[in-house]
């Protein structure tokens, strides 16, 4: 349908968005606010706050990225990744209603290790990015992977908490029959990891049919040939799937340790 | 196995569930702890099963205090049956061998069939899915699952409260046979005096974390105090 030549356009050929155009486009957010007001949804304040925050955060990020790209220092790339993981952890932590005491640390470390493994695999074995910290590749791709893991983590832990409350007696029946802690929690482990992975698996199923992901759209708008952007998108999806699976696996194993006290009894306060 | 509790105290938040609670259960007998909702009877049972610890006091298993025993060692000798049947994923057979597999005990299917016959469960149930059975059948499967591990004591938390009278009777019959046919000590929690009278050797009436009366079914009927009579008449708040 599209010839390769048609899409090998110069970077200058895409339509640039002027500041005026951007301000005009904000009017679309007013529609959301008005619908919220008319229906008394109580979301107007959050819509306005979200609009301002997204505008400010993204603009700031734009400048920060330009600065990092210009300087091209390894420590800035690493610092940026750590900041992203910390914020992602904080954001998932806020949405989690099942807290075992060291939940933040568990989320942070599982996200760090879970993302590091597939990202390193893709950057250095598949894409062979040079230098290894090349911010143009490492930062935007990592951001996409980390943000997906973030959502999965909160779904997974909330499922873990609700399943534990629901199936508490099943866990205790297994303990009574001689099961060790990990055996007693097996079905909860399975269902919470599965719940966290389902959105990623569903996304794989509809990719390209009902969904053209943001990155691919962005690349196409930027003048990259669709088939090239498809390859990138596929790499991203594989990274997301793998990072999510590893992060959830690590998270659940860490969280499990906090479910019981030293006498292998469920901590009562977790069931409230 | 003889179990005794000495000066137990348990508090949940601001609510004192058990206070200075002492009781002793004789070996090879059926004991029923009876009382209104919130009286602390289920908490007591959970502590006997090492699923919770008291904040104060001790529970002695053949004279040894719980603090000196690993919970898994207690659980190996004390089986626990919950109010709502806890049937696991898989077939009835999978459920029955769950604990045996964990302890690496091999058992022939034929042996399980024999036990099922003894407790009046058709042997062709073995290949049925556990969640396809009625609540009464599930509860009996839970009892047999625990029985196969040969514990010295079996604890039952309101085992028939969710069942209709006919199914409840079959479970109560099985509870009786735990003592007569399998030589187990049984400690059951109930809020139904008729159930308690029909199976127990000894009945303990507790309210607000304290024992208000203890005695045989005959003593309950003949010498029960005012509180107990009110409870039996359904007038106790």
Interface residues (C-beta under 8 A of the other chain):
Chain A: X169 X170 X172 X173 X174 X175 X176 X177 X178 X179 X183 X187 X263 X264 X265 X266 X268
Chain B: X12 X49 X50 X51 X52 X53 X71 X72 X75 X76 X78 X79 X80 X82 X84 X86 X88 X89 X98 X99 X102 X103 X142 X145 X146 X149
